[in-house]
Amino acid sequence: VFPGIAAGEAGRAAAASFGIGAVIALLVALPASELATAMPRSGGGYYFISRAMGTLFGAVVGLSLWFGLVFASAFYLVGFGEYAVAVLAEIGAPRPGLIVPLALVFGVAFTVLNVTGTENAAALQNYVVALLLGILVTFLLYGGADALGLVGEPSAPEEFAPFGLAPVLTTAALVFTSYLGFAQVATVAGEIKDPGRNLPLAMVGSVLIVGVMYVATIFVATSAFGSGRLATFGETAMVEVARYFFGRPGAVVILLAGLLATVSSANASILSTSRAVYATSRDAILPQWASRVNLRYGTPHVALGMAGGPILVLIAVGEVELLAEVASFLHLVMYGLICVALILLRRNPPAWYDPDFVVPGGPVIPLVGAVASFGLIVFMQPLSQLVGAALMLGAVVWYFYYARDVTLKGAL
């Protein structure tokens, strides 16, 4: 969804924007991996922060994680609707008014799928990601050879950062939604086998692999068209890049990849949203009926409903950039506090703190991760900052109204 938008904001330097996002994500993924191996429980960042910093911070982060994942899921589903409509247009059946209805239908479908069992959602995820990676690797290998002049026509030279440094940073803030997946791993830590090994591999590995692929994608896309022309293609710019390389068959395959990518992201986010609601409800920060588990499927069906309902409301808004940035805002606050939580736990470790993975370098990495996470928020558009801050303020009000007498087990 992002390459065309990002190229319009930062030119070819949009590749650097994705690179900055990857570095910040990695600085958080390492501390999050240590915390997750010490506390492999559902809830991820909420659980870590609440046990390290107390109930108030836990409540704000837990509710913000719920809101942030809802915004992210809505963003992914709107992207799915855009790609689905592009598929229809490609086969000669344009239906521009179907973006929101399709997003709504599939939002309901993914919520129902997750109710029927985590195994079903995971099986879909594995098949989707395997096929998606196969398509993207093939595309990037050929596109990279073209960009380097080994095949095809040489690309026209273009200034790397035509608009200066500031748009590179604001674009990094916008596209950071692309890196929320690693933290979603931690929200289902309680359901992962061999967490001491698999959690760090999943979180750190996903950031490294995805970061490389994003940077390569922007490099290939801007080499094919130039950033100015790429920006005119909007959310489906990668379709036109594939058409340039491979003709109509290439466009169809990348449309399929776009559908797979948005399906994968939306499915994972809905699963993670429900676990955030489940974890906060289990600790009585939300009403405990929200943590009820379906007796037939063993899934938190009420929490899934509390995820799916707000997602459908936000889909109707359809503002792609706003949805993405609010999701990033709320996650970046959590990421910064995850790094702070690690520093606090290391200074005064409780008896139960025994991680299988330890971040090297003492407090340096979590300290830099906290500063980078909070700092990136400054470069977001004011409306996103306002909406994100309002949601966090609402979480504070809820805490003092409902949860200020809650005592968390294991909290410092």
C-alpha positions in Angstrom: 0.0 0.0 0.0 2.8 2.4 0.9 5.4 2.6 -1.9 3.6 5.1 -4.1 2.5 7.3 -1.1 6.0 7.2 0.4 7.7 8.1 -2.9 5.5 11.1 -3.3 6.5 12.3 0.2 10.2 11.6 0.2 11.3 10.7 -3.3 13.8 7.9 -3.7 14.8 8.6 -0.1 11.6 6.7 0.9 13.9 3.7 0.9 15.7 5.4 3.8 12.4 6.0 5.5 11.7 2.3 5.5 15.3 1.7 6.7 14.8 4.1 9.6 11.6 2.3 10.5 13.4 -1.0 10.5 16.2 0.2 12.7 13.7 1.6 15.3 11.7 -1.7 15.1 14.9 -3.7 15.7 15.9 -1.5 18.7 12.5 -2.4 20.2 12.4 -6.1 19.0 15.5 -6.9 21.0 14.2 -5.7 24.4 10.8 -7.1 23.6 12.4 -10.5 23.0 14.1 -10.5 26.4 10.9 -9.5 28.1 8.8 -12.0 26.2 11.1 -14.9 27.1 10.9 -13.9 30.8 7.1 -13.4 30.6 5.7 -15.6 27.8 2.1 -14.5 28.4 -0.7 -13.3 26.2 -0.9 -9.5 26.0 2.7 -8.7 24.9 3.7 -5.2 25.6 0.8 -4.7 28.0 1.9 -7.5 30.2 5.6 -6.5 30.2 4.8 -2.8 31.0 2.2 -3.5 33.6 4.5 -5.9 35.5 7.4 -3.5 35.4 5.7 -0.1 35.8 2.5 -0.8 37.6 -1.3 -0.8 36.9 -1.7 2.8 35.6 0.9 2.4 32.8 -0.4 -1.1 32.2 -3.9 0.1 31.8 -2.9 2.9 29.4 -0.7 0.7 27.3 -3.2 -2.2 27.3 -6.1 -0.1 26.1 -3.9 1.8 23.7 -2.7 -1.6 22.3 -6.3 -2.5 21.7 -7.0 0.8 20.0 -3.8 0.7 18.0 -4.4 -2.8 16.7 -7.9 -1.9 15.8 -6.7 1.1 13.7 -4.0 -1.1 12.1 -6.5 -3.8 11.2 -8.9 -1.3 9.7 -5.9 0.1 7.6 -5.0 -3.4 6.3 -8.6 -4.2 5.4 -9.1 -0.9 3.5 -5.9 -1.8 1.7 -7.4 -5.2 0.9 -10.5 -3.5 -0.5 -8.4 -1.3 -2.7 -6.5 -4.3 -4.1 -9.7 -6.3 -4.6 -11.2 -3.5 -6.6 -8.0 -3.2 -8.6 -8.3 -6.9 -9.4 -11.8 -6.4 -10.7 -10.7 -3.5 -12.8 -7.9 -5.6 -14.3 -10.4 -8.2 -15.5 -12.6 -5.5 -17.0 -15.2 -5.3 -14.1 -14.4 -2.0 -12.4 -16.3 -1.5 -9.1 -14.8 1.5 -7.4 -17.6 1.7 -4.8 -16.8 -1.7 -3.4 -13.7 -0.9 -1.4 -15.4 -0.3 1.9 -18.1 -3.1 1.5 -15.4 -5.6 0.7 -13.3 -4.5 3.6 -16.3 -4.9 5.9 -17.2 -8.4 4.6 -13.7 -9.7 5.1 -13.4 -8.0 8.5 -16.4 -10.1 9.6 -14.9 -13.2 7.9 -11.5 -12.9 9.7 -13.2 -12.3 13.0 -15.3 -15.4 12.6 -12.3 -17.4 11.4 -10.4 -16.5 14.6 -13.4 -17.5 16.7 -13.2 -21.0 15.3 -9.7 -21.6 16.6 -6.1 -20.2 16.6 -5.0 -23.2 14.5 -7.3 -22.2 11.7 -6.0 -18.7 11.7 -2.4 -19.9 11.9 -2.9 -22.4 9.0 -4.3 -19.6 6.8 -1.4 -17.4 7.8 1.3 -20.0 6.9 -0.1 -20.6 3.4 -0.6 -17.0 2.7 2.9 -15.9 3.8 4.6 -18.7 1.9 2.9 -17.9 -1.4 3.4 -14.1 -0.8 7.1 -14.5 -0.1 7.6 -16.6 -3.3 5.9 -13.9 -5.4 7.9 -11.0 -3.8 11.3 -12.7 -4.0 10.8 -13.4 -7.7 9.6 -9.8 -8.3 12.5 -8.3 -6.3 15.2 -10.4 -8.0 14.1 -9.3 -11.5 13.4 -5.8 -10.4 16.7 -5.5 -8.6 18.5 -6.7 -11.8 16.6 -4.1 -13.8 17.4 -1.3 -11.3 21.1 -2.2 -11.4 21.0 -2.1 -15.3 21.7 -5.8 -15.7 18.5 -6.3 -17.7 15.9 -3.9 -19.3 16.3 -0.2 -20.0 18.6 1.9 -17.8 16.7 4.1 -15.3 16.9 7.9 -15.4 19.1 9.4 -12.7 17.2 11.0 -9.9 18.2 13.0 -6.8 18.0 10.8 -3.8 16.3 13.2 -1.3 14.8 16.0 -3.5 12.7 17.4 -0.6 15.4 17.3 2.1 15.7 15.4 5.4 12.4 16.3 7.1 10.1 14.4 4.7 12.3 11.4 5.1 11.5 11.4 8.8 7.8 12.2 8.4 7.5 9.4 5.9 9.3 7.0 8.3 6.6 7.9 10.9 3.9 7.3 8.3 5.1 3.9 7.1 6.0 2.6 10.5 2.7 0.7 10.5 4.5 -1.7 8.2 6.6 -2.9 11.2 3.9 -3.6 13.8 4.0 -7.3 13.1 6.9 -8.2 15.4 5.1 -6.9 18.4 2.0 -8.9 17.5 4.1 -12.0 18.0 4.4 -11.1 21.7 0.7 -10.7 22.2 0.3 -14.4 21.6 3.4 -15.4 23.5 1.4 -17.6 25.8 0.4 -19.8 22.9 3.8 -20.2 21.3 5.8 -23.5 21.7 9.3 -23.3 23.0 9.1 -19.5 23.6 12.7 -19.1 24.8 13.9 -20.0 21.3 11.0 -19.1 19.0 10.0 -15.6 20.3 13.4 -14.0 19.7 13.7 -15.7 16.3 10.2 -14.6 15.3 10.5 -11.0 16.5 14.0 -10.1 15.5 14.0 -12.2 12.3 10.7 -10.7 11.1 12.1 -7.2 11.4 15.3 -8.0 9.6 13.7 -10.0 6.7 10.8 -7.5 6.2 13.1 -4.5 6.5 15.4 -5.7 3.8 12.4 -6.5 1.5 10.8 -3.0 2.1 14.0 -1.1 1.3 14.5 -3.3 -1.8 11.0 -2.7 -2.9 11.2 1.1 -2.8 14.6 0.9 -4.6 13.1 -1.2 -7.4 9.9 0.8 -7.7 11.5 4.2 -7.9 14.1 2.9 -10.4 11.3 1.7 -12.6 9.3 4.9 -12.8 10.9 7.7 -10.8 9.4 8.8 -7.5 7.2 11.5 -9.1 5.4 9.2 -11.5 5.2 6.4 -8.9 3.4 8.7 -6.6 0.6 9.3 -9.1 -0.3 5.6 -8.9 -1.3 5.8 -5.2 -2.0 2.8 -3.1 -1.7 0.3 -6.0 1.6 1.7 -7.4 3.3 -1.7 -7.1 0.8 -3.1 -9.7 2.1 -0.6 -12.3 5.7 -1.5 -11.4 5.0 -5.2 -12.0 3.1 -4.3 -15.3 6.2 -2.4 -16.4 8.4 -5.4 -15.8 6.2 -8.3 -16.8 3.1 -6.9 -18.6 -0.4 -7.7 -17.6 0.5 -11.1 -16.1 2.9 -9.4 -13.7 0.2 -6.9 -12.7 -2.2 -9.7 -12.0 0.4 -11.6 -9.9 1.3 -8.5 -7.8 -2.4 -7.8 -7.3 -2.7 -11.3 -5.9 0.4 -10.5 -3.7 -1.3 -7.3 -2.5 -4.4 -9.3 -1.6 -2.3 -11.9 0.3 -0.3 -9.2 2.1 -3.4 -7.4 3.4 -5.1 -10.6 4.2 -2.1 -11.8 6.2 -1.8 -8.5 8.1 -5.5 -8.1 8.9 -5.8 -11.7 10.1 -2.8 -11.5 12.4 -3.9 -8.1 13.7 -7.4 -9.3 14.6 -5.9 -12.3 16.4 -3.5 -10.0 18.3 -6.2 -7.4 19.1 -8.3 -10.1 20.8 -5.4 -11.2 22.9 -4.7 -7.7 24.1 -8.4 -7.4 25.2 -8.2 -10.8 26.8 -5.1 -10.0 28.8 -6.4 -6.7 30.1 -9.7 -8.3 31.0 -8.1 -11.2 32.8 -6.3 -8.6 35.0 -9.6 -6.8 35.6 -8.6 -3.6 33.9 -11.5 -4.3 31.5 -14.7 -6.2 32.7 -13.8 -9.8 33.3 -16.6 -11.1 31.0 -14.5 -9.9 28.1 -12.0 -12.7 28.8 -14.6 -15.5 28.5 -13.5 -18.4 26.4 -15.7 -20.2 23.9 -16.2 -23.7 25.3 -16.3 -25.3 21.8 -13.3 -23.6 20.2 -11.2 -22.5 23.2 -10.9 -18.9 21.8 -11.8 -15.6 23.6 -14.9 -15.0 21.5 -16.0 -11.9 23.5 -12.6 -10.3 23.0 -12.7 -11.1 19.3 -16.1 -9.3 19.1 -14.5 -6.3 20.9 -11.8 -6.4 18.3 -14.0 -6.9 15.2 -16.8 -4.4 16.1 -14.6 -1.2 16.3 -12.6 -2.3 13.2 -15.8 -2.3 11.1 -16.6 1.2 12.3 -13.1 2.5 11.4 -13.2 0.8 8.0 -16.2 3.1 7.2 -13.9 6.1 7.7 -11.5 4.8 5.0 -8.8 7.4 5.6 -5.7 5.2 4.9 -3.0 7.6 6.1 -4.8 8.6 9.3 -5.5 4.9 10.2 -1.9 4.0 9.6 -0.4 6.9 11.6 -2.8 6.5 14.6 -1.8 2.9 14.8 1.8 3.8 14.6 1.4 6.5 17.3 -0.1 4.1 19.8 2.4 1.4 19.1 5.4 3.8 19.3 4.3 4.9 22.8 4.1 1.2 23.8 7.5 0.4 22.2 9.2 3.3 24.0 7.7 2.1 27.3 8.8 -1.5 26.6 12.3 -0.3 26.4 11.9 1.6 29.7 10.3 -1.5 31.3 13.4 -3.5 30.4 15.7 -0.9 32.0 13.6 -0.8 35.2 13.5 -4.6 35.5 17.2 -4.9 35.0 17.9 -2.3 37.7 15.7 -4.1 40.3 15.0 -7.7 38.9 12.3 -9.6 40.8 12.8 -13.2 41.7 10.7 -14.4 38.8 12.7 -12.5 36.1 14.8 -15.1 34.3 14.8 -14.5 30.5 16.1 -17.1 28.1 17.3 -14.3 25.8 19.3 -11.3 27.1 19.9 -8.1 25.0 23.7 -7.4 24.8 25.2 -4.0 25.6 23.6 -3.3 28.9 21.1 -0.4 28.9 22.3 1.1 25.6 20.0 -0.6 23.2 16.8 -0.2 25.2 17.7 3.5 26.0 18.3 4.3 22.3 15.1 2.3 21.4 13.0 4.4 23.8 14.4 7.7 22.5 13.9 6.7 18.9 10.4 5.4 19.5 9.2 8.6 21.3 11.1 10.8 18.9 9.5 9.4 15.7 6.1 10.5 17.1 7.2 14.1 16.7 7.2 13.7 12.9 3.6 12.6 12.6 0.9 14.8 11.2 -0.9 16.8 14.0 -4.3 15.1 13.5 -2.8 11.7 14.1 -1.0 12.9 17.2 -4.3 14.5 18.4 -6.3 11.3 17.9 -3.7 9.1 19.4 -3.3 11.4 22.5 -7.1 11.6 22.9 -7.3 7.8 22.9 -4.6 7.5 25.5 -6.3 10.2 27.6 -9.5 8.1 27.4 -7.5 5.1 28.7 -6.3 7.2 31.7 -9.9 8.3 32.5 -11.0 4.6 32.3 -8.3 3.6 34.7 -9.3 6.1 37.4 -13.0 5.4 36.8 -12.8 1.6 36.8 -9.4 0.0 37.5 -7.4 2.2 40.0 -8.0 -0.4 42.8 -6.7 -3.3 40.7 -3.5 -5.0 42.0 -1.6 -7.0 39.4 0.0 -10.3 40.4 3.8 -10.0 39.9 3.7 -6.2 39.5 6.6 -4.3 41.2 
